[in-house]
Amino acid sequence: MRSGAARRFLTVVLSGWLLLAAASAQAGSVYRCGGTDGHVAYQDRPCTGAQQQTRIELATPPAPAASPDYALTAAARPKSPSRGSRTAGRAGARGESSSYECRGANGEVFYRHWACPKSIPAPGAGGRRRSGEASSVAVTAAPLTRAEACRRLTAAGSIGRRGRDRDENVTTYERNAGRDPCR
């Protein structure tokens, strides 16, 4: 019994494989041969003996299409994503992309390619603040060129800079999509 089930399974697998091989090679004919015992086989030659034969015409496969070019050239890359009109300061006046150095009143320094926030949450011990303590810290913005901001973001000593966790980071998706402002 087991050998009969294994034989049928092998026949089905090989038949499917032959059908796929015939279909992927070129357009042509495939013959479906059915025996009196219920076994079915697909082959590229006509059936022999008392087998029931069905001829299957295969369609011509379409020609392969050219792969699209997803890479953006430097000229085609957008200067800044559409986040509204946020160009200001000296860098924008010269036609360069501008970024900002943001300084919190608490001494934190962080960099943004778009506008700095007006304020940031004040650091607190476990979310608790003493009475009279401010819940936010004011932030001032100084415009920089995009190249200078990118240089400061990746500088060797920037890992220990206070406020580094507030830097504007680009996600892997944006980088792969060509929307990294530092490239």
Summary of the structure (lengths in Angstrom):
residues: 183
radius of gyration: 33.7
end to end distance: 66.5
largest distance: 99.3
contacts: 388
relative contact order: 0.11
helix: 27%
strand: 23%
